[in-house]
Amino acid sequence: MEWINKLLNKNKPASPVQAEQALKPLPAAQAITLEMDIAPNDPFLAYILHSPGVVEVDKLKLESPTVSQLRSAGVRLAVPLVSQGELIGLLNLGPRLSEADYSSDDLHLLANLATQAAPALRVAQLARQQQIEAALRERMEQELRVARVIQQTLLPKEVPDLPGWKMAAYWQPARAVSGDFYDFIYLPDGKIAIIVGDVTDKGVPAALVMATTRSVLRSVVERHTTPGDVLTTANNLLCPDMPPKMFVTCLYALLDPKTGLVRYANAGHNAPYRRTAEGIQEMRARGMPLGLMPDMAYEEKEVCLLPGEDVVLYSDGLVEAHNPQGEMFGFPRMRELLTIPGCGNELIACLVDELKAFTGPGWEQEDDVTFVTLERLPLADPDLLAEFDISSQPGNEHLAMEQVNELALAVGVNPKQIERIKTAVAESTMNAMEHGNQYNPERQVHLRVLSSSQKFVVQVTDHGGGKPIAPQVEPDLEAKLAGLQSPRGWGLFLIKNMVDEMNVREDAEHHTIELVFHQTGGVE
Amino acid sequence: MSQKFQAQVRQQPNRATIDLEGEINGAVDEALNTAYSLAESQNPAVIILNFNQVSYINSTGIALIVGLMARSRKAHRQLAVYGLSDHYKEIFQITRLVDFLTIYEDETAAAASN
C-alpha cells in the first residue's frame, strides 16, 4: 500500500472531513493524493528539515500530531520532498505488499527519488499557482470591464442638442473606472443643469462614491432650484456616508438656453473658463468640496453667454498631467491654449491633442480626464426683409412702428418681443426725426429691417452725422419729481431697456442706431 | 397714425378717476394737465388714471405722467393707475414709476383700496 501525501495548505488546519478521508485505509497497490496539513509548530516539521532523508515512522520517537496520524494510517515510511529548504510534500509508504521490511537499498532509492522529485513537484506547484492567479486576475479584469460599462451607463448617453448651442463632453478614466463624472439634467422650465464632478482618488473606491454622488445630485436637483441650494443639500446628504479621506469637488451650472444666462455654484472644483471677445475669464465661486463638512453654504454667481462665447468645465486630469521631464501641464498652459485661434471650434479635440503632445508616447495616465464644453453659437448674418424712408414729421414714428410690426409678425417674432420692438423703433425714429433731422420734412429717416433665425434687427438712420451728440443724462426719477431734472429724457433709456443689443454708427453725414433683438422663439 | 387723445374726469367720494383714451405723448400735455386740474378740484385723497383705452405711450408721454406724479406729490395726494397692458407695466417698472404710484389691475381693485 502506497500513499502520497501532498502539502498544499500546510499553514491551515486540516478540516475533519479531510482528516477522515486521509486516514481511511486504502485497497492494496493503490496510490492516492491526500490533503494533509502540518502545523508550522509541529516538531515533525523541524525534524525532517534538520534530518533530511527517509523517515521510518515506527522508529520515530517524537510527540507529533502528524506522526500520530501517519501511524494511524499505517504509514511505514515518510519521504520528505524538500525544495530550497521548504517542505513541499511527503511521499508516504505503507507496508510492502510482500509484508517484508523495507531494505536499506529501498531507503536509499527512495531518498534519491525524493531528491529528483522535489524540484519537479515544486515546478508543478508554481505552475498551478500561476494558473490560479491568472484566472483570478482575469476574473477581476472582467469584473472591472463590467464595472466600466455600468459606470458609462451613469453618464449621459448624448449631449444636449439645443438650437443655437453646441455642447460636447469627454471622459477618460485613468483606470478601468473613474471618479470623474459629468451630467446634464433637463429641468421642467426649459433650463439645463450641467454638472462636472471629481471624486478624490481613482479606481473602484472613487467610482463607487461617484455613483452615489451622481444619484444624490439627481434627486436633489428635482427639489431645489438654485445651484447653491442644490450643492448645500447634496453636501448634507453625502457627508454622513462619505468614506474617510474622500470628498467630491463639483461644479453645478444652470443654463437658460433662451437667454444664455448661466447661474452657477462651485464645491471646490476647478473654476470654468469662459472665452469672450475680451479674453479668458475664470468663473469663480466659493464653496467647500462635497462630503467634508455639513451645513456649508455655496456662493452663487451668474454670467450671460453671448453669441460666440463658450465655457469649458474640466477636471484635474489635464492640468495635473506631467511630461517625461516631470513638468506639470498647469493652469497657465491651459489658459494660454484657450486663446490660440486654431483651438476654437473643436475645443475638446484640441485640448486632448495638446495633452497627448505634452505627455508624449507611452504616457501612463495619472488621473481621470473630463471636459464639458458649452458654446453659444455665433449669430448668423440676418437677411434684409425691407428698407423704407419716413418723412421727419411729428407722429410719423407710427408709420415706422407699424411697418416694423408687420415685418416682425411675418417672421414669427414672439408677441412680447414685438411690443418691445415697437417701443424701441418708435423712440429711435422720434430721436432721428427730432435730433438728427430737426423735424425737417424734406429729410428722411431711413429704416432697414433684417432678420435671421437668431435675431431681429432694425437700423434707423438720420442725417445727424458729423455733429457732436449731446451727452445723455441718465434719468433720475427722484430728481425729476423734485423738479431738479426735466421730466423728459426717457427716450434713449427706454430704447436701451427694450433691446438686447444697441449699436451706434456714424459717418460725416449719417447717424445710425442699430436695434438688435435676440429671437427666443415661441410665446413668452 | 396717432389716435385722438381724450381725458374724462369722474368725481367719486374721496377719489377722482381720469379715464384716458388714445395715445399719450408730448402733444397731449395741455389736455392731460387740464384733466388733472379738474380731478383735483374737489381735493380728493387719491387720483386714479384709467389706462384701459390707452393704445400707446411714448417717452414724452412718460414725461407727462412724471409731471402728474410731481404735482400729486407736491399736494401730498396719492396717485394710482389701472388698466395698463403687460408691456406698459414693464415700462413703468423699468422707469421706476411703480415706486411712486400704485398699480391696480382694474377699477374694482382700485376702488376697493381707496
Interface residues (C-beta under 8 A of the other chain):
Chain A: P394 G395 E397 H398 L399 K416 E419 R420 T423 A426 E427 M430 P475 L477 K480 L481 A482 G483 S486 P487 R488 G489 W490 G491 F493 L494 N497
Chain B: M1 S2 A27 Y56 N58 S59 T60 I62 A63 L64 V66 G67 M69 A70 R73 S85 D86 H87 I91 I94 T95 R96 L97 D99 F100
